[in-house]
Amino acid sequence: MYPTELVAPMKSELTGNGFEELLSSQAVDEAMKQQGTSLLFINSVCGCAAGSARPGVVMAVKQAGKKPDNLLTTFAGYDVDAVKQARNYLLPYPPSSPAIALLKDGKVVHMIERHMIEGRPAQMIATHLLQAFETYCS
């Protein structure tokens, strides 16, 4: 498990932009019961999370005309039980962190896995998400 001092600024990059932290498996279950669209970001300490995923997700949310109803996040290697439970909802996709999932009524409708994030700029991630928002969000 990562130390709090390390993950706190990475978490606040999202919570400061309207994301709700899912800190337990119960919180994940409750969030997945919500109707409408949910953007779930599984945060990570890796470089691709810092350089592409987190900035891309924030950019997309700020630029979007159509936005997910719920903005959710949990942190791999820190919110261990919550991440484990969240990954159950992301099946059949294999565990990936970072990972960005768009869900509708608790079911994955669009997934961006780590291999789709690595080496890509934040703007590309944002553009990808904006297209998914247009398709699935009202």
Helices and strands as residue ranges (DSSP letters): H 4-15, E 20-21, H 25-32, E 37-43, H 47-48, I 49-53, H 54-63, E 70-75, H 80-89, E 99-104, E 107-112, H 114-117, H 122-136
